[in-house]
Structure formats: C-alpha cells, structure tokens
C-alpha cells in the first residue's frame, strides 16, 4: 500500500507556518471535507488546532476529525465540530 506512509504537508495557522505528517487518504479526505464545508484547508486546520486538547498533536487531531466527519456519513445526526474527535 503506497499511501500508508505519512507525508509531510505544510499548513499556515494564524499566520504561522507549521507542518503535519498525514497519510495520503487522510489528506485527500481532509481536502474534500474542507471544500465541502466551504473552508480553506488552512482555515479548517486552524479551527481543529484551536479546539484540540494539548495532549494530542495536530496530525492526530486532523485524523480524528476526518474519522468523525466520515462517521456522520453513516449517521448524519452526528455532525462533528472542530473540538470533538
């Protein structure tokens, strides 16, 4: 599986550059989610970063957000927010 290895991606949060390492399927899903919500990838990443608990990294928070969003496709009554995995 060629997508299994995380790839470093650059983001800008509150005007500061940072990077996250995400597997290609998570990155593609994250891009599609941002687009479907009418947000930029940096904007959605900033929301997730602002809402996350300090104990998890940004990449983990993004993966959990993607998972929560995908779960809403199974159960649409459970809409994710940026502060809940």
N, CA, C and O atoms as a Maestro MAE file, in Angstrom:
{
 s_m_m2io_version
 :::
 2.0.0
}

f_m_ct {
 s_m_title
 :::
 protein
 m_atom[340] {
  # First column is atom index #
  i_m_mmod_type
  r_m_x_coord
  r_m_y_coord
  r_m_z_coord
  i_m_residue_number
  s_m_chain_name
  s_m_pdb_residue_name
  s_m_pdb_atom_name
  i_m_atomic_number
  :::
  1 25 0.847 -1.182 0.000 1 A "UNK " " N  " 7
  2 3 0.000 0.000 0.000 1 A "UNK " " CA " 6
  3 2 0.889 1.241 0.000 1 A "UNK " " C  " 6
  4 15 1.539 1.539 1.002 1 A "UNK " " O  " 8
  5 25 0.921 1.955 -1.107 2 A "UNK " " N  " 7
  6 3 1.834 3.083 -1.245 2 A "UNK " " CA " 6
  7 2 1.394 4.303 -0.442 2 A "UNK " " C  " 6
  8 15 2.218 5.174 -0.161 2 A "UNK " " O  " 8
  9 25 0.113 4.389 -0.062 3 A "UNK " " N  " 7
  10 3 -0.382 5.548 0.700 3 A "UNK " " CA " 6
  11 2 -0.128 5.420 2.187 3 A "UNK " " C  " 6
  12 15 -0.411 6.354 2.937 3 A "UNK " " O  " 8
  13 25 0.393 4.300 2.632 4 A "UNK " " N  " 7
  14 3 0.468 4.023 4.058 4 A "UNK " " CA " 6
  15 2 1.463 4.901 4.805 4 A "UNK " " C  " 6
  16 15 1.302 5.142 6.001 4 A "UNK " " O  " 8
  17 25 2.470 5.371 4.123 5 A "UNK " " N  " 7
  18 3 3.479 6.191 4.804 5 A "UNK " " CA " 6
  19 2 3.015 7.637 4.873 5 A "UNK " " C  " 6
  20 15 2.574 8.197 3.869 5 A "UNK " " O  " 8
  21 25 3.112 8.245 6.049 6 A "UNK " " N  " 7
  22 3 2.738 9.659 6.156 6 A "UNK " " CA " 6
  23 2 3.654 10.542 5.310 6 A "UNK " " C  " 6
  24 15 4.838 10.251 5.143 6 A "UNK " " O  " 8
  25 25 3.097 11.602 4.793 7 A "UNK " " N  " 7
  26 3 3.845 12.589 4.012 7 A "UNK " " CA " 6
  27 2 3.703 13.934 4.710 7 A "UNK " " C  " 6
  28 15 2.611 14.311 5.134 7 A "UNK " " O  " 8
  29 25 4.803 14.648 4.824 8 A "UNK " " N  " 7
  30 3 4.778 15.944 5.490 8 A "UNK " " CA " 6
  31 2 4.082 16.971 4.601 8 A "UNK " " C  " 6
  32 15 4.382 17.088 3.413 8 A "UNK " " O  " 8
  33 25 3.158 17.702 5.190 9 A "UNK " " N  " 7
  34 3 2.387 18.748 4.497 9 A "UNK " " CA " 6
  35 2 2.546 20.059 5.261 9 A "UNK " " C  " 6
  36 15 2.611 20.070 6.490 9 A "UNK " " O  " 8
  37 25 2.607 21.154 4.523 10 A "UNK " " N  " 7
  38 3 2.726 22.469 5.142 10 A "UNK " " CA " 6
  39 2 1.362 23.119 5.282 10 A "UNK " " C  " 6
  40 15 0.525 23.049 4.381 10 A "UNK " " O  " 8
  41 25 1.154 23.749 6.422 11 A "UNK " " N  " 7
  42 3 -0.071 24.499 6.702 11 A "UNK " " CA " 6
  43 2 0.302 25.843 7.313 11 A "UNK " " C  " 6
  44 15 1.403 26.021 7.834 11 A "UNK " " O  " 8
  45 25 -0.622 26.774 7.243 12 A "UNK " " N  " 7
  46 3 -0.441 28.066 7.903 12 A "UNK " " CA " 6
  47 2 -1.586 28.251 8.887 12 A "UNK " " C  " 6
  48 15 -2.752 28.285 8.495 12 A "UNK " " O  " 8
  49 25 -1.249 28.371 10.166 13 A "UNK " " N  " 7
  50 3 -2.227 28.554 11.235 13 A "UNK " " CA " 6
  51 2 -1.979 29.897 11.893 13 A "UNK " " C  " 6
  52 15 -0.897 30.138 12.427 13 A "UNK " " O  " 8
  53 25 -2.966 30.768 11.858 14 A "UNK " " N  " 7
  54 3 -2.836 32.106 12.441 14 A "UNK " " CA " 6
  55 2 -1.579 32.813 11.928 14 A "UNK " " C  " 6
  56 15 -0.886 33.493 12.686 14 A "UNK " " O  " 8
  57 25 -1.295 32.646 10.636 15 A "UNK " " N  " 7
  58 3 -0.159 33.324 10.018 15 A "UNK " " CA " 6
  59 2 1.190 32.663 10.254 15 A "UNK " " C  " 6
  60 15 2.211 33.182 9.802 15 A "UNK " " O  " 8
  61 25 1.219 31.543 10.944 16 A "UNK " " N  " 7
  62 3 2.477 30.846 11.232 16 A "UNK " " CA " 6
  63 2 2.510 29.521 10.472 16 A "UNK " " C  " 6
  64 15 1.538 28.766 10.477 16 A "UNK " " O  " 8
  65 25 3.633 29.252 9.823 17 A "UNK " " N  " 7
  66 3 3.796 28.004 9.081 17 A "UNK " " CA " 6
  67 2 4.062 26.857 10.048 17 A "UNK " " C  " 6
  68 15 4.797 26.996 11.026 17 A "UNK " " O  " 8
  69 25 3.450 25.733 9.748 18 A "UNK " " N  " 7
  70 3 3.686 24.513 10.505 18 A "UNK " " CA " 6
  71 2 3.552 23.353 9.534 18 A "UNK " " C  " 6
  72 15 3.180 23.543 8.376 18 A "UNK " " O  " 8
  73 25 3.852 22.178 9.998 19 A "UNK " " N  " 7
  74 3 3.691 21.017 9.128 19 A "UNK " " CA " 6
  75 2 3.066 19.878 9.910 19 A "UNK " " C  " 6
  76 15 3.197 19.783 11.130 19 A "UNK " " O  " 8
  77 25 2.386 19.021 9.172 20 A "UNK " " N  " 7
  78 3 1.797 17.806 9.733 20 A "UNK " " CA " 6
  79 2 2.166 16.660 8.813 20 A "UNK " " C  " 6
  80 15 2.335 16.848 7.608 20 A "UNK " " O  " 8
  81 25 2.287 15.490 9.378 21 A "UNK " " N  " 7
  82 3 2.545 14.286 8.592 21 A "UNK " " CA " 6
  83 2 1.266 13.467 8.551 21 A "UNK " " C  " 6
  84 15 0.807 12.948 9.569 21 A "UNK " " O  " 8
  85 25 0.702 13.360 7.358 22 A "UNK " " N  " 7
  86 3 -0.549 12.624 7.173 22 A "UNK " " CA " 6
  87 2 -0.423 11.656 6.002 22 A "UNK " " C  " 6
  88 15 0.256 11.934 5.014 22 A "UNK " " O  " 8
  89 25 -1.084 10.528 6.136 23 A "UNK " " N  " 7
  90 3 -1.170 9.579 5.051 23 A "UNK " " CA " 6
  91 2 -2.037 10.169 3.944 23 A "UNK " " C  " 6
  92 15 -2.949 10.952 4.209 23 A "UNK " " O  " 8
  93 25 -1.748 9.789 2.710 24 A "UNK " " N  " 7
  94 3 -2.453 10.350 1.552 24 A "UNK " " CA " 6
  95 2 -3.979 10.225 1.649 24 A "UNK " " C  " 6
  96 15 -4.670 11.194 1.335 24 A "UNK " " O  " 8
  97 25 -4.539 9.083 2.068 25 A "UNK " " N  " 7
  98 3 -6.006 9.007 2.159 25 A "UNK " " CA " 6
  99 2 -6.589 10.018 3.158 25 A "UNK " " C  " 6
  100 15 -7.651 10.590 2.912 25 A "UNK " " O  " 8
  101 25 -5.903 10.236 4.273 26 A "UNK " " N  " 7
  102 3 -6.390 11.231 5.232 26 A "UNK " " CA " 6
  103 2 -6.289 12.629 4.642 26 A "UNK " " C  " 6
  104 15 -7.203 13.437 4.810 26 A "UNK " " O  " 8
  105 25 -5.195 12.924 3.956 27 A "UNK " " N  " 7
  106 3 -5.018 14.252 3.365 27 A "UNK " " CA " 6
  107 2 -6.098 14.514 2.321 27 A "UNK " " C  " 6
  108 15 -6.703 15.586 2.305 27 A "UNK " " O  " 8
  109 25 -6.342 13.535 1.447 28 A "UNK " " N  " 7
  110 3 -7.383 13.712 0.417 28 A "UNK " " CA " 6
  111 2 -8.758 13.915 1.048 28 A "UNK " " C  " 6
  112 15 -9.522 14.774 0.609 28 A "UNK " " O  " 8
  113 25 -9.074 13.129 2.073 29 A "UNK " " N  " 7
  114 3 -10.359 13.286 2.754 29 A "UNK " " CA " 6
  115 2 -10.448 14.653 3.421 29 A "UNK " " C  " 6
  116 15 -11.491 15.305 3.370 29 A "UNK " " O  " 8
  117 25 -9.360 15.086 4.044 30 A "UNK " " N  " 7
  118 3 -9.325 16.388 4.714 30 A "UNK " " CA " 6
  119 2 -9.562 17.516 3.704 30 A "UNK " " C  " 6
  120 15 -10.307 18.455 3.988 30 A "UNK " " O  " 8
  121 25 -8.936 17.428 2.534 31 A "UNK " " N  " 7
  122 3 -9.156 18.434 1.486 31 A "UNK " " CA " 6
  123 2 -10.618 18.458 1.041 31 A "UNK " " C  " 6
  124 15 -11.204 19.528 0.874 31 A "UNK " " O  " 8
  125 25 -11.200 17.277 0.849 32 A "UNK " " N  " 7
  126 3 -12.597 17.197 0.400 32 A "UNK " " CA " 6
  127 2 -13.555 17.719 1.460 32 A "UNK " " C  " 6
  128 15 -14.550 18.368 1.134 32 A "UNK " " O  " 8
  129 25 -13.265 17.443 2.719 33 A "UNK " " N  " 7
  130 3 -14.108 17.946 3.808 33 A "UNK " " CA " 6
  131 2 -14.060 19.467 3.836 33 A "UNK " " C  " 6
  132 15 -15.101 20.119 3.911 33 A "UNK " " O  " 8
  133 25 -12.867 20.033 3.777 34 A "UNK " " N  " 7
  134 3 -12.730 21.494 3.788 34 A "UNK " " CA " 6
  135 2 -13.513 22.098 2.631 34 A "UNK " " C  " 6
  136 15 -14.238 23.077 2.806 34 A "UNK " " O  " 8
  137 25 -13.364 21.515 1.455 35 A "UNK " " N  " 7
  138 3 -14.076 22.006 0.282 35 A "UNK " " CA " 6
  139 2 -15.587 21.903 0.474 35 A "UNK " " C  " 6
  140 15 -16.317 22.837 0.141 35 A "UNK " " O  " 8
  141 25 -16.056 20.792 1.000 36 A "UNK " " N  " 7
  142 3 -17.496 20.600 1.176 36 A "UNK " " CA " 6
  143 2 -18.075 21.564 2.204 36 A "UNK " " C  " 6
  144 15 -19.262 21.887 2.159 36 A "UNK " " O  " 8
  145 25 -17.235 22.023 3.131 37 A "UNK " " N  " 7
  146 3 -17.682 22.974 4.147 37 A "UNK " " CA " 6
  147 2 -17.414 24.425 3.734 37 A "UNK " " C  " 6
  148 15 -17.694 25.351 4.496 37 A "UNK " " O  " 8
  149 25 -16.876 24.618 2.533 38 A "UNK " " N  " 7
  150 3 -16.601 25.965 2.040 38 A "UNK " " CA " 6
  151 2 -15.472 26.652 2.790 38 A "UNK " " C  " 6
  152 15 -15.471 27.872 2.947 38 A "UNK " " O  " 8
  153 25 -14.511 25.857 3.252 39 A "UNK " " N  " 7
  154 3 -13.387 26.395 4.020 39 A "UNK " " CA " 6
  155 2 -12.082 26.095 3.303 39 A "UNK " " C  " 6
  156 15 -11.999 25.169 2.498 39 A "UNK " " O  " 8
  157 25 -11.077 26.881 3.603 40 A "UNK " " N  " 7
  158 3 -9.749 26.555 3.110 40 A "UNK " " CA " 6
  159 2 -9.165 25.468 3.997 40 A "UNK " " C  " 6
  160 15 -9.605 25.272 5.130 40 A "UNK " " O  " 8
  161 25 -8.187 24.775 3.481 41 A "UNK " " N  " 7
  162 3 -7.530 23.744 4.273 41 A "UNK " " CA " 6
  163 2 -6.856 24.364 5.498 41 A "UNK " " C  " 6
  164 15 -6.873 23.776 6.579 41 A "UNK " " O  " 8
  165 25 -6.266 25.542 5.335 42 A "UNK " " N  " 7
  166 3 -5.642 26.226 6.466 42 A "UNK " " CA " 6
  167 2 -6.681 26.688 7.481 42 A "UNK " " C  " 6
  168 15 -6.445 26.635 8.688 42 A "UNK " " O  " 8
  169 25 -7.831 27.140 6.989 43 A "UNK " " N  " 7
  170 3 -8.894 27.579 7.893 43 A "UNK " " CA " 6
  171 2 -9.433 26.439 8.734 43 A "UNK " " C  " 6
  172 15 -9.616 26.583 9.943 43 A "UNK " " O  " 8
  173 25 -9.688 25.302 8.096 44 A "UNK " " N  " 7
  174 3 -10.194 24.149 8.843 44 A "UNK " " CA " 6
  175 2 -9.130 23.630 9.802 44 A "UNK " " C  " 6
  176 15 -9.445 23.267 10.935 44 A "UNK " " O  " 8
  177 25 -7.881 23.590 9.365 45 A "UNK " " N  " 7
  178 3 -6.799 23.143 10.249 45 A "UNK " " CA " 6
  179 2 -6.670 24.065 11.451 45 A "UNK " " C  " 6
  180 15 -6.405 23.604 12.562 45 A "UNK " " O  " 8
  181 25 -6.855 25.357 11.239 46 A "UNK " " N  " 7
  182 3 -6.786 26.316 12.352 46 A "UNK " " CA " 6
  183 2 -7.914 26.059 13.340 46 A "UNK " " C  " 6
  184 15 -7.690 26.082 14.550 46 A "UNK " " O  " 8
  185 25 -9.127 25.812 12.842 47 A "UNK " " N  " 7
  186 3 -10.251 25.501 13.733 47 A "UNK " " CA " 6
  187 2 -9.962 24.253 14.560 47 A "UNK " " C  " 6
  188 15 -10.201 24.224 15.768 47 A "UNK " " O  " 8
  189 25 -9.455 23.241 13.906 48 A "UNK " " N  " 7
  190 3 -9.148 21.987 14.604 48 A "UNK " " CA " 6
  191 2 -8.044 22.217 15.630 48 A "UNK " " C  " 6
  192 15 -8.119 21.720 16.754 48 A "UNK " " O  " 8
  193 25 -7.025 22.969 15.242 49 A "UNK " " N  " 7
  194 3 -5.912 23.256 16.151 49 A "UNK " " CA " 6
  195 2 -6.386 24.046 17.369 49 A "UNK " " C  " 6
  196 15 -5.983 23.753 18.494 49 A "UNK " " O  " 8
  197 25 -7.227 25.032 17.151 50 A "UNK " " N  " 7
  198 3 -7.725 25.859 18.255 50 A "UNK " " CA " 6
  199 2 -8.576 25.050 19.233 50 A "UNK " " C  " 6
  200 15 -8.611 25.350 20.427 50 A "UNK " " O  " 8
  201 25 -9.260 24.027 18.725 51 A "UNK " " N  " 7
  202 3 -10.188 23.260 19.555 51 A "UNK " " CA " 6
  203 2 -9.564 22.029 20.204 51 A "UNK " " C  " 6
  204 15 -10.148 21.452 21.122 51 A "UNK " " O  " 8
  205 25 -8.385 21.619 19.739 52 A "UNK " " N  " 7
  206 3 -7.820 20.364 20.242 52 A "UNK " " CA " 6
  207 2 -7.274 20.519 21.651 52 A "UNK " " C  " 6
  208 15 -6.882 21.601 22.087 52 A "UNK " " O  " 8
  209 25 -7.265 19.401 22.334 53 A "UNK " " N  " 7
  210 3 -6.659 19.363 23.653 53 A "UNK " " CA " 6
  211 2 -5.153 19.286 23.471 53 A "UNK " " C  " 6
  212 15 -4.678 18.668 22.518 53 A "UNK " " O  " 8
  213 25 -4.406 19.892 24.354 54 A "UNK " " N  " 7
  214 3 -2.961 19.965 24.223 54 A "UNK " " CA " 6
  215 2 -2.249 18.635 24.206 54 A "UNK " " C  " 6
  216 15 -1.081 18.569 23.825 54 A "UNK " " O  " 8
  217 25 -2.922 17.570 24.609 55 A "UNK " " N  " 7
  218 3 -2.247 16.280 24.722 55 A "UNK " " CA " 6
  219 2 -2.090 15.566 23.380 55 A "UNK " " C  " 6
  220 15 -1.304 14.623 23.285 55 A "UNK " " O  " 8
  221 25 -2.807 15.984 22.348 56 A "UNK " " N  " 7
  222 3 -2.672 15.311 21.054 56 A "UNK " " CA " 6
  223 2 -2.050 16.276 20.052 56 A "UNK " " C  " 6
  224 15 -2.214 17.492 20.150 56 A "UNK " " O  " 8
  225 25 -1.339 15.709 19.093 57 A "UNK " " N  " 7
  226 3 -0.740 16.523 18.052 57 A "UNK " " CA " 6
  227 2 -1.756 16.924 17.009 57 A "UNK " " C  " 6
  228 15 -2.856 16.375 16.953 57 A "UNK " " O  " 8
  229 25 -1.383 17.886 16.181 58 A "UNK " " N  " 7
  230 3 -2.296 18.374 15.149 58 A "UNK " " CA " 6
  231 2 -2.638 17.288 14.142 58 A "UNK " " C  " 6
  232 15 -3.793 17.178 13.730 58 A "UNK " " O  " 8
  233 25 -1.670 16.489 13.740 59 A "UNK " " N  " 7
  234 3 -1.954 15.423 12.770 59 A "UNK " " CA " 6
  235 2 -2.976 14.435 13.331 59 A "UNK " " C  " 6
  236 15 -3.886 14.004 12.622 59 A "UNK " " O  " 8
  237 25 -2.822 14.084 14.590 60 A "UNK " " N  " 7
  238 3 -3.788 13.186 15.234 60 A "UNK " " CA " 6
  239 2 -5.162 13.837 15.288 60 A "UNK " " C  " 6
  240 15 -6.170 13.187 15.009 60 A "UNK " " O  " 8
  241 25 -5.210 15.111 15.644 61 A "UNK " " N  " 7
  242 3 -6.489 15.824 15.711 61 A "UNK " " CA " 6
  243 2 -7.162 15.865 14.341 61 A "UNK " " C  " 6
  244 15 -8.383 15.737 14.253 61 A "UNK " " O  " 8
  245 25 -6.382 16.043 13.268 62 A "UNK " " N  " 7
  246 3 -6.947 16.053 11.923 62 A "UNK " " CA " 6
  247 2 -7.477 14.672 11.562 62 A "UNK " " C  " 6
  248 15 -8.571 14.555 11.009 62 A "UNK " " O  " 8
  249 25 -6.720 13.632 11.866 63 A "UNK " " N  " 7
  250 3 -7.198 12.268 11.579 63 A "UNK " " CA " 6
  251 2 -8.508 11.979 12.303 63 A "UNK " " C  " 6
  252 15 -9.430 11.407 11.721 63 A "UNK " " O  " 8
  253 25 -8.588 12.371 13.565 64 A "UNK " " N  " 7
  254 3 -9.809 12.140 14.339 64 A "UNK " " CA " 6
  255 2 -10.980 12.955 13.791 64 A "UNK " " C  " 6
  256 15 -12.118 12.485 13.788 64 A "UNK " " O  " 8
  257 25 -10.706 14.165 13.331 65 A "UNK " " N  " 7
  258 3 -11.746 14.988 12.728 65 A "UNK " " CA " 6
  259 2 -12.265 14.321 11.454 65 A "UNK " " C  " 6
  260 15 -13.474 14.237 11.238 65 A "UNK " " O  " 8
  261 25 -11.338 13.847 10.612 66 A "UNK " " N  " 7
  262 3 -11.730 13.162 9.376 66 A "UNK " " CA " 6
  263 2 -12.582 11.938 9.706 66 A "UNK " " C  " 6
  264 15 -13.618 11.711 9.080 66 A "UNK " " O  " 8
  265 25 -12.151 11.162 10.676 67 A "UNK " " N  " 7
  266 3 -12.918 9.981 11.079 67 A "UNK " " CA " 6
  267 2 -14.313 10.375 11.552 67 A "UNK " " C  " 6
  268 15 -15.300 9.762 11.145 67 A "UNK " " O  " 8
  269 25 -14.403 11.380 12.398 68 A "UNK " " N  " 7
  270 3 -15.707 11.820 12.909 68 A "UNK " " CA " 6
  271 2 -16.596 12.297 11.768 68 A "UNK " " C  " 6
  272 15 -17.793 12.011 11.751 68 A "UNK " " O  " 8
  273 25 -16.017 13.024 10.816 69 A "UNK " " N  " 7
  274 3 -16.796 13.521 9.687 69 A "UNK " " CA " 6
  275 2 -17.311 12.358 8.847 69 A "UNK " " C  " 6
  276 15 -18.473 12.343 8.441 69 A "UNK " " O  " 8
  277 25 -16.442 11.386 8.590 70 A "UNK " " N  " 7
  278 3 -16.858 10.226 7.800 70 A "UNK " " CA " 6
  279 2 -17.942 9.423 8.511 70 A "UNK " " C  " 6
  280 15 -18.826 8.858 7.868 70 A "UNK " " O  " 8
  281 25 -17.871 9.375 9.825 71 A "UNK " " N  " 7
  282 3 -18.907 8.674 10.589 71 A "UNK " " CA " 6
  283 2 -20.254 9.358 10.437 71 A "UNK " " C  " 6
  284 15 -21.291 8.699 10.515 71 A "UNK " " O  " 8
  285 25 -20.258 10.676 10.220 72 A "UNK " " N  " 7
  286 3 -21.531 11.377 10.005 72 A "UNK " " CA " 6
  287 2 -22.176 10.951 8.700 72 A "UNK " " C  " 6
  288 15 -23.390 11.067 8.533 72 A "UNK " " O  " 8
  289 25 -21.364 10.457 7.778 73 A "UNK " " N  " 7
  290 3 -21.923 9.977 6.519 73 A "UNK " " CA " 6
  291 2 -22.691 8.677 6.735 73 A "UNK " " C  " 6
  292 15 -23.573 8.323 5.953 73 A "UNK " " O  " 8
  293 25 -22.340 7.977 7.806 74 A "UNK " " N  " 7
  294 3 -23.050 6.759 8.187 74 A "UNK " " CA " 6
  295 2 -24.262 7.127 9.046 74 A "UNK " " C  " 6
  296 15 -25.346 6.565 8.887 74 A "UNK " " O  " 8
  297 25 -24.054 8.092 9.969 75 A "UNK " " N  " 7
  298 3 -25.117 8.554 10.860 75 A "UNK " " CA " 6
  299 2 -25.168 10.080 10.803 75 A "UNK " " C  " 6
  300 15 -24.511 10.744 11.606 75 A "UNK " " O  " 8
  301 25 -25.938 10.651 9.866 76 A "UNK " " N  " 7
  302 3 -25.959 12.096 9.658 76 A "UNK " " CA " 6
  303 2 -26.462 12.916 10.851 76 A "UNK " " C  " 6
  304 15 -26.356 14.142 10.828 76 A "UNK " " O  " 8
  305 25 -27.002 12.281 11.881 77 A "UNK " " N  " 7
  306 3 -27.457 13.050 13.046 77 A "UNK " " CA " 6
  307 2 -26.282 13.463 13.923 77 A "UNK " " C  " 6
  308 15 -26.445 14.285 14.825 77 A "UNK " " O  " 8
  309 25 -25.110 12.909 13.673 78 A "UNK " " N  " 7
  310 3 -23.925 13.194 14.479 78 A "UNK " " CA " 6
  311 2 -22.947 14.074 13.700 78 A "UNK " " C  " 6
  312 15 -21.966 13.565 13.159 78 A "UNK " " O  " 8
  313 25 -23.190 15.363 13.634 79 A "UNK " " N  " 7
  314 3 -22.299 16.271 12.911 79 A "UNK " " CA " 6
  315 2 -21.093 16.591 13.793 79 A "UNK " " C  " 6
  316 15 -21.255 16.924 14.966 79 A "UNK " " O  " 8
  317 25 -19.880 16.491 13.232 80 A "UNK " " N  " 7
  318 3 -18.692 16.785 14.037 80 A "UNK " " CA " 6
  319 2 -18.484 18.288 14.190 80 A "UNK " " C  " 6
  320 15 -18.935 19.076 13.359 80 A "UNK " " O  " 8
  321 25 -17.819 18.660 15.228 81 A "UNK " " N  " 7
  322 3 -17.344 20.013 15.398 81 A "UNK " " CA " 6
  323 2 -15.832 19.936 15.460 81 A "UNK " " C  " 6
  324 15 -15.268 18.858 15.647 81 A "UNK " " O  " 8
  325 25 -15.183 21.057 15.305 82 A "UNK " " N  " 7
  326 3 -13.727 21.064 15.288 82 A "UNK " " CA " 6
  327 2 -13.140 20.632 16.618 82 A "UNK " " C  " 6
  328 15 -11.975 20.238 16.669 82 A "UNK " " O  " 8
  329 25 -13.916 20.695 17.706 83 A "UNK " " N  " 7
  330 3 -13.349 20.362 19.012 83 A "UNK " " CA " 6
  331 2 -13.705 18.972 19.498 83 A "UNK " " C  " 6
  332 15 -13.459 18.643 20.658 83 A "UNK " " O  " 8
  333 25 -14.281 18.145 18.631 84 A "UNK " " N  " 7
  334 3 -14.564 16.778 19.065 84 A "UNK " " CA " 6
  335 2 -14.057 15.787 18.034 84 A "UNK " " C  " 6
  336 15 -14.279 15.946 16.834 84 A "UNK " " O  " 8
  337 25 -13.385 14.780 18.513 85 A "UNK " " N  " 7
  338 3 -12.922 13.744 17.591 85 A "UNK " " CA " 6
  339 2 -14.054 12.818 17.213 85 A "UNK " " C  " 6
  340 15 -13.853 11.880 16.441 85 A "UNK " " O  " 8
  :::
 }
 m_bond[339] {
  # First column is bond index #
  i_m_from
  i_m_to
  i_m_order
  :::
  1 1 2 1
  2 2 3 1
  3 3 4 2
  4 3 5 1
  5 5 6 1
  6 6 7 1
  7 7 8 2
  8 7 9 1
  9 9 10 1
  10 10 11 1
  11 11 12 2
  12 11 13 1
  13 13 14 1
  14 14 15 1
  15 15 16 2
  16 15 17 1
  17 17 18 1
  18 18 19 1
  19 19 20 2
  20 19 21 1
  21 21 22 1
  22 22 23 1
  23 23 24 2
  24 23 25 1
  25 25 26 1
  26 26 27 1
  27 27 28 2
  28 27 29 1
  29 29 30 1
  30 30 31 1
  31 31 32 2
  32 31 33 1
  33 33 34 1
  34 34 35 1
  35 35 36 2
  36 35 37 1
  37 37 38 1
  38 38 39 1
  39 39 40 2
  40 39 41 1
  41 41 42 1
  42 42 43 1
  43 43 44 2
  44 43 45 1
  45 45 46 1
  46 46 47 1
  47 47 48 2
  48 47 49 1
  49 49 50 1
  50 50 51 1
  51 51 52 2
  52 51 53 1
  53 53 54 1
  54 54 55 1
  55 55 56 2
  56 55 57 1
  57 57 58 1
  58 58 59 1
  59 59 60 2
  60 59 61 1
  61 61 62 1
  62 62 63 1
  63 63 64 2
  64 63 65 1
  65 65 66 1
  66 66 67 1
  67 67 68 2
  68 67 69 1
  69 69 70 1
  70 70 71 1
  71 71 72 2
  72 71 73 1
  73 73 74 1
  74 74 75 1
  75 75 76 2
  76 75 77 1
  77 77 78 1
  78 78 79 1
  79 79 80 2
  80 79 81 1
  81 81 82 1
  82 82 83 1
  83 83 84 2
  84 83 85 1
  85 85 86 1
  86 86 87 1
  87 87 88 2
  88 87 89 1
  89 89 90 1
  90 90 91 1
  91 91 92 2
  92 91 93 1
  93 93 94 1
  94 94 95 1
  95 95 96 2
  96 95 97 1
  97 97 98 1
  98 98 99 1
  99 99 100 2
  100 99 101 1
  101 101 102 1
  102 102 103 1
  103 103 104 2
  104 103 105 1
  105 105 106 1
  106 106 107 1
  107 107 108 2
  108 107 109 1
  109 109 110 1
  110 110 111 1
  111 111 112 2
  112 111 113 1
  113 113 114 1
  114 114 115 1
  115 115 116 2
  116 115 117 1
  117 117 118 1
  118 118 119 1
  119 119 120 2
  120 119 121 1
  121 121 122 1
  122 122 123 1
  123 123 124 2
  124 123 125 1
  125 125 126 1
  126 126 127 1
  127 127 128 2
  128 127 129 1
  129 129 130 1
  130 130 131 1
  131 131 132 2
  132 131 133 1
  133 133 134 1
  134 134 135 1
  135 135 136 2
  136 135 137 1
  137 137 138 1
  138 138 139 1
  139 139 140 2
  140 139 141 1
  141 141 142 1
  142 142 143 1
  143 143 144 2
  144 143 145 1
  145 145 146 1
  146 146 147 1
  147 147 148 2
  148 147 149 1
  149 149 150 1
  150 150 151 1
  151 151 152 2
  152 151 153 1
  153 153 154 1
  154 154 155 1
  155 155 156 2
  156 155 157 1
  157 157 158 1
  158 158 159 1
  159 159 160 2
  160 159 161 1
  161 161 162 1
  162 162 163 1
  163 163 164 2
  164 163 165 1
  165 165 166 1
  166 166 167 1
  167 167 168 2
  168 167 169 1
  169 169 170 1
  170 170 171 1
  171 171 172 2
  172 171 173 1
  173 173 174 1
  174 174 175 1
  175 175 176 2
  176 175 177 1
  177 177 178 1
  178 178 179 1
  179 179 180 2
  180 179 181 1
  181 181 182 1
  182 182 183 1
  183 183 184 2
  184 183 185 1
  185 185 186 1
  186 186 187 1
  187 187 188 2
  188 187 189 1
  189 189 190 1
  190 190 191 1
  191 191 192 2
  192 191 193 1
  193 193 194 1
  194 194 195 1
  195 195 196 2
  196 195 197 1
  197 197 198 1
  198 198 199 1
  199 199 200 2
  200 199 201 1
  201 201 202 1
  202 202 203 1
  203 203 204 2
  204 203 205 1
  205 205 206 1
  206 206 207 1
  207 207 208 2
  208 207 209 1
  209 209 210 1
  210 210 211 1
  211 211 212 2
  212 211 213 1
  213 213 214 1
  214 214 215 1
  215 215 216 2
  216 215 217 1
  217 217 218 1
  218 218 219 1
  219 219 220 2
  220 219 221 1
  221 221 222 1
  222 222 223 1
  223 223 224 2
  224 223 225 1
  225 225 226 1
  226 226 227 1
  227 227 228 2
  228 227 229 1
  229 229 230 1
  230 230 231 1
  231 231 232 2
  232 231 233 1
  233 233 234 1
  234 234 235 1
  235 235 236 2
  236 235 237 1
  237 237 238 1
  238 238 239 1
  239 239 240 2
  240 239 241 1
  241 241 242 1
  242 242 243 1
  243 243 244 2
  244 243 245 1
  245 245 246 1
  246 246 247 1
  247 247 248 2
  248 247 249 1
  249 249 250 1
  250 250 251 1
  251 251 252 2
  252 251 253 1
  253 253 254 1
  254 254 255 1
  255 255 256 2
  256 255 257 1
  257 257 258 1
  258 258 259 1
  259 259 260 2
  260 259 261 1
  261 261 262 1
  262 262 263 1
  263 263 264 2
  264 263 265 1
  265 265 266 1
  266 266 267 1
  267 267 268 2
  268 267 269 1
  269 269 270 1
  270 270 271 1
  271 271 272 2
  272 271 273 1
  273 273 274 1
  274 274 275 1
  275 275 276 2
  276 275 277 1
  277 277 278 1
  278 278 279 1
  279 279 280 2
  280 279 281 1
  281 281 282 1
  282 282 283 1
  283 283 284 2
  284 283 285 1
  285 285 286 1
  286 286 287 1
  287 287 288 2
  288 287 289 1
  289 289 290 1
  290 290 291 1
  291 291 292 2
  292 291 293 1
  293 293 294 1
  294 294 295 1
  295 295 296 2
  296 295 297 1
  297 297 298 1
  298 298 299 1
  299 299 300 2
  300 299 301 1
  301 301 302 1
  302 302 303 1
  303 303 304 2
  304 303 305 1
  305 305 306 1
  306 306 307 1
  307 307 308 2
  308 307 309 1
  309 309 310 1
  310 310 311 1
  311 311 312 2
  312 311 313 1
  313 313 314 1
  314 314 315 1
  315 315 316 2
  316 315 317 1
  317 317 318 1
  318 318 319 1
  319 319 320 2
  320 319 321 1
  321 321 322 1
  322 322 323 1
  323 323 324 2
  324 323 325 1
  325 325 326 1
  326 326 327 1
  327 327 328 2
  328 327 329 1
  329 329 330 1
  330 330 331 1
  331 331 332 2
  332 331 333 1
  333 333 334 1
  334 334 335 1
  335 335 336 2
  336 335 337 1
  337 337 338 1
  338 338 339 1
  339 339 340 2
  :::
 }
}
